[in-house]
């Protein structure tokens, strides 16, 4: 199978880019390793998005012509993970997007004037390839020796429900929104300690979107004030041996479970026949229009770091047009 463009990843960025190609009659196909927005399906049930989706203040919808808030039953002003999943499925269906589900890309080979993309459904070729697999593919753990191999350590992506930790001593590692949300959910059910590697940062004080914000900010402050959770601020874990944790302060403590809410790193498709350079965090180095160091191979969505806000849907939405127009102009 040959297409002008293959988009690897069927999440919000891949679907929005596909919508642009569809509107302009460009031959494309989206490859999604599972069902549409598979990465979102792996997020914990009931998760509430931090960006609003209401008329006049819509930071979440893929296009303002087809907004999320217009769907019946959507939680307002902050939709849930389930709302957004339904929206993405409806967006793909209503626009008739060409999405191949349950097709994982396994490699990208550079050929003379195109790419050969190996997939679980056979090899496909294209003139341009776009990585839209997101920045949440590989769980990231703190820089603590062998912490990811510890049987008493979980990543936030493995968290299901607070009742599994009832009465247990739980250490939450992390200082961002995920750590705050998990700490709040566990509070009152488990005996929770939150440790961070730097001083706490709140959106109301810094204005930075990746700092703790929304209802989490006020609730977490109250939990700390009332002593319902214990805070080890700027006192990170430096060693973990089974259940025993030693902190930077020198103090040691035992926990039943250690929960790492320390983010993710992108999962890149192996590339043959050329070098796709990355930064120290594993993100591809890109041009102003999203092209990697391999000509014809682009990145969009949260994997494309045009700026800090591109980690959020409303941050990368406008930049997808830059990727689209650069490819369209070259076809």
C-alpha positions in Angstrom: 0.0 0.0 0.0 1.3 3.5 -0.9 0.0 6.8 0.4 1.2 10.3 0.1 1.2 10.6 3.9 1.1 8.0 6.7 0.3 9.3 10.1 1.5 7.1 12.9 -0.8 7.6 15.9 -4.6 8.0 16.1 -4.9 10.3 19.1 -6.0 13.9 19.0 -3.0 15.2 17.0 -3.2 12.4 14.4 -6.9 12.8 14.0 -6.7 16.6 13.6 -3.9 16.4 11.1 -5.9 13.7 9.2 -8.9 16.0 9.1 -6.8 18.7 7.4 -5.6 16.3 4.8 -9.1 15.0 4.2 -10.5 18.5 3.7 -7.9 19.2 1.1 -8.2 15.9 -0.8 -4.7 14.6 0.1 -4.1 10.9 0.1 -3.3 9.7 3.6 -3.9 7.0 6.2 -3.7 7.0 10.0 -2.2 3.9 11.8 -3.3 3.3 15.3 -1.8 0.5 17.4 -5.1 -0.2 19.1 -8.5 1.4 19.0 -8.8 5.2 18.3 -6.9 7.1 20.9 -5.4 4.0 22.5 -3.2 5.9 24.9 -6.2 7.7 26.3 -7.9 4.4 27.0 -5.0 3.5 29.2 -5.5 6.5 31.5 -7.3 6.0 34.7 -11.1 6.1 34.6 -12.8 9.3 35.7 -9.7 11.5 35.1 -10.8 15.1 34.7 -9.1 17.3 32.1 -7.5 20.5 33.3 -8.4 22.6 30.3 -11.9 23.9 29.9 -14.3 23.2 27.0 -17.1 25.7 27.0 -18.2 28.3 24.4 -15.8 31.2 24.4 -13.1 29.4 26.5 -12.4 26.2 24.6 -8.9 24.8 25.1 -9.8 21.2 24.5 -11.7 20.7 21.2 -9.9 19.6 18.1 -11.7 22.2 16.0 -14.0 25.0 17.1 -16.3 24.1 14.2 -16.9 20.7 15.8 -16.5 21.4 19.6 -16.5 18.9 22.4 -18.9 20.9 24.5 -21.6 20.5 21.8 -21.8 16.8 22.5 -24.7 15.9 24.8 -23.8 14.9 28.3 -20.3 16.3 28.4 -19.2 17.4 31.8 -18.6 21.2 31.9 -16.5 23.2 32.1 -13.8 20.4 32.5 -14.6 17.3 30.6 -13.6 13.8 31.7 -11.4 11.3 29.9 -14.5 9.4 28.9 -16.0 12.5 27.4 -12.9 13.1 25.3 -12.7 9.5 24.2 -16.3 9.6 23.0 -15.5 12.9 21.2 -12.5 11.6 19.4 -14.4 8.5 18.2 -17.3 10.7 17.1 -14.9 13.1 15.4 -13.3 10.3 13.4 -16.6 8.7 12.4 -18.5 11.8 11.5 -15.6 13.1 9.2 -15.0 9.6 7.7 -11.3 9.7 8.6 -9.1 6.9 7.1 -8.0 5.3 10.3 -6.5 1.8 10.4 -7.1 0.5 13.9 -5.0 -2.3 15.5 -2.1 -1.6 13.2 1.2 -0.8 14.9 4.1 0.7 13.1 7.2 -1.4 13.9 9.9 0.5 11.9 10.5 3.3 9.4 13.0 2.7 6.7 14.3 5.6 4.6 14.3 4.8 0.9 15.4 6.9 -2.1 12.4 9.2 -2.3 10.0 7.9 0.3 9.6 5.8 3.5 8.9 2.1 3.9 6.9 1.7 7.1 6.8 -1.8 8.6 3.6 -2.6 10.4 1.8 -5.5 12.0 -0.4 -5.6 8.9 2.5 -5.6 6.4 4.7 -3.0 4.8 3.4 0.3 3.6 5.1 3.1 1.8 4.6 6.9 1.7 6.2 10.1 0.5 5.9 11.7 4.0 5.5 10.2 7.4 4.3 11.9 10.6 4.8 10.6 14.1 1.8 11.5 16.3 2.3 8.9 18.9 2.2 11.3 21.8 4.6 11.9 24.7 3.0 9.4 27.1 4.2 6.1 25.7 6.9 5.1 28.1 6.5 5.5 31.9 9.3 7.7 33.4 10.7 6.9 36.9 12.8 9.0 39.2 16.5 8.8 39.0 16.8 6.3 41.8 18.8 3.1 41.2 16.6 0.1 40.1 13.4 1.7 41.3 11.4 0.5 38.2 12.3 -3.1 39.1 11.1 -2.9 42.7 8.0 -5.0 43.2 6.6 -2.5 45.7 6.8 0.4 43.2 4.1 1.4 40.7 3.8 4.0 38.1 0.8 6.4 38.1 -0.3 4.7 34.8 -0.8 1.5 36.8 -3.1 3.2 39.4 -6.7 2.0 39.2 -8.6 2.8 42.4 -7.8 4.1 45.9 -9.6 1.2 47.6 -6.7 -1.2 46.7 -4.6 0.9 49.1 -7.0 1.2 52.0 -5.1 1.5 55.3 -1.8 1.2 53.6 1.2 3.4 53.9 1.7 5.0 50.4 4.4 7.3 49.2 3.6 9.4 46.2 6.6 10.7 44.3 6.1 13.8 42.2 5.2 17.4 42.3 2.9 17.9 39.3 -0.8 17.7 38.6 -0.8 13.9 38.4 0.9 13.6 41.8 -1.6 16.0 43.3 -4.6 14.2 41.9 -3.5 10.8 43.1 -2.6 12.2 46.5 -6.1 13.7 46.9 -7.7 10.5 45.7 -5.8 8.4 48.2 -6.2 10.8 51.1 -8.5 9.5 53.9 -8.3 6.0 52.5 -4.5 5.4 52.7 -1.8 6.9 54.9 -0.3 9.2 52.3 3.1 10.9 52.1 3.9 13.2 49.2 7.6 13.9 48.4 8.9 16.3 45.8 12.3 17.1 44.4 11.7 20.9 44.4 9.5 23.4 46.3 5.8 23.1 45.5 4.6 25.2 42.6 1.0 26.3 42.1 -0.6 27.8 39.1 -2.2 30.7 41.1 1.3 31.8 42.1 3.3 31.1 38.9 0.8 31.2 36.0 2.5 28.2 34.5 0.1 25.6 33.2 2.2 22.6 34.2 2.1 23.6 37.8 -0.6 22.3 40.2 -3.9 24.0 39.2 -7.6 23.7 39.3 -9.4 22.2 42.2 -6.3 20.1 43.0 -4.5 23.2 44.2 -7.0 24.3 46.9 -7.8 20.7 48.0 -4.1 19.7 48.3 -3.3 22.8 50.3 -6.1 22.0 52.7 -5.0 18.4 53.1 -1.4 19.5 53.9 -2.7 22.2 56.3 -4.9 19.7 58.2 -2.1 17.0 58.3 -4.2 14.5 56.4 -1.3 13.9 54.2 2.4 14.4 55.0 4.5 16.5 52.7 8.2 16.1 52.2 8.8 19.2 50.1 12.1 19.3 48.2 13.1 16.1 50.0 13.2 13.5 47.2 13.8 9.7 47.6 17.4 8.9 46.9 17.4 5.1 47.5 14.6 2.6 47.6 15.2 -1.0 48.9 12.0 -3.0 48.8 9.6 -1.0 51.0 12.3 1.1 52.7 13.0 4.6 51.3 15.8 6.9 52.2 15.2 10.6 51.6 17.6 13.4 50.7 17.3 14.7 54.3 18.8 11.4 55.5 15.6 10.2 57.1 14.4 6.6 56.3 10.8 5.3 56.3 9.0 2.2 55.2 5.9 2.2 53.0 3.6 -0.5 51.7 3.5 1.0 48.2 5.5 3.6 46.4 3.6 5.4 43.6 5.6 7.3 41.0 3.7 10.2 39.4 6.7 11.3 37.5 5.5 11.5 33.9 6.3 9.8 30.7 8.7 9.8 27.8 7.8 9.4 24.1 8.1 6.0 22.4 9.8 6.4 19.1 9.4 4.0 16.1 12.9 2.6 15.1 14.3 4.3 12.1 16.6 2.6 9.5 18.7 4.3 6.9 19.1 7.7 8.6 19.4 9.4 11.9 16.5 11.1 13.7 18.2 13.3 16.3 16.6 13.7 19.7 17.1 16.0 22.7 18.3 14.7 26.1 14.7 13.8 27.1 14.2 11.7 24.0 12.1 14.1 22.0 12.9 14.6 18.3 14.6 17.7 17.3 12.4 19.5 14.8 12.2 22.6 12.6 9.7 25.4 12.9 7.3 23.3 10.8 7.7 20.1 12.7 10.2 18.3 10.4 12.8 16.1 12.0 16.4 15.8 11.0 15.3 13.2 8.5 13.8 15.1 5.5 10.1 14.1 5.0 9.7 12.7 8.5 7.6 15.0 10.7 6.3 15.1 14.3 3.1 16.6 15.6 1.2 16.7 18.9 2.6 16.5 22.3 5.8 14.8 21.0 6.6 18.0 19.0 8.1 20.5 21.4 7.4 23.7 19.5 7.2 25.3 22.9 6.4 24.3 26.5 2.6 24.6 26.0 2.7 22.0 23.3 2.4 19.4 26.1 -1.3 20.4 26.2 -3.9 19.9 23.5 -4.6 23.6 23.2 -0.9 24.2 22.8 -0.3 21.9 19.9 -3.6 22.5 18.1 -2.4 25.5 16.1 1.0 24.0 15.3 -0.6 21.1 13.5 -1.5 23.5 10.7 2.2 24.3 10.2 2.9 20.6 9.7 0.0 20.2 7.4 0.8 23.2 5.2 4.5 22.3 4.9 3.6 18.8 3.6 0.8 20.1 1.4 3.0 22.6 -0.3 5.5 19.9 -1.1 3.0 17.5 -2.6 
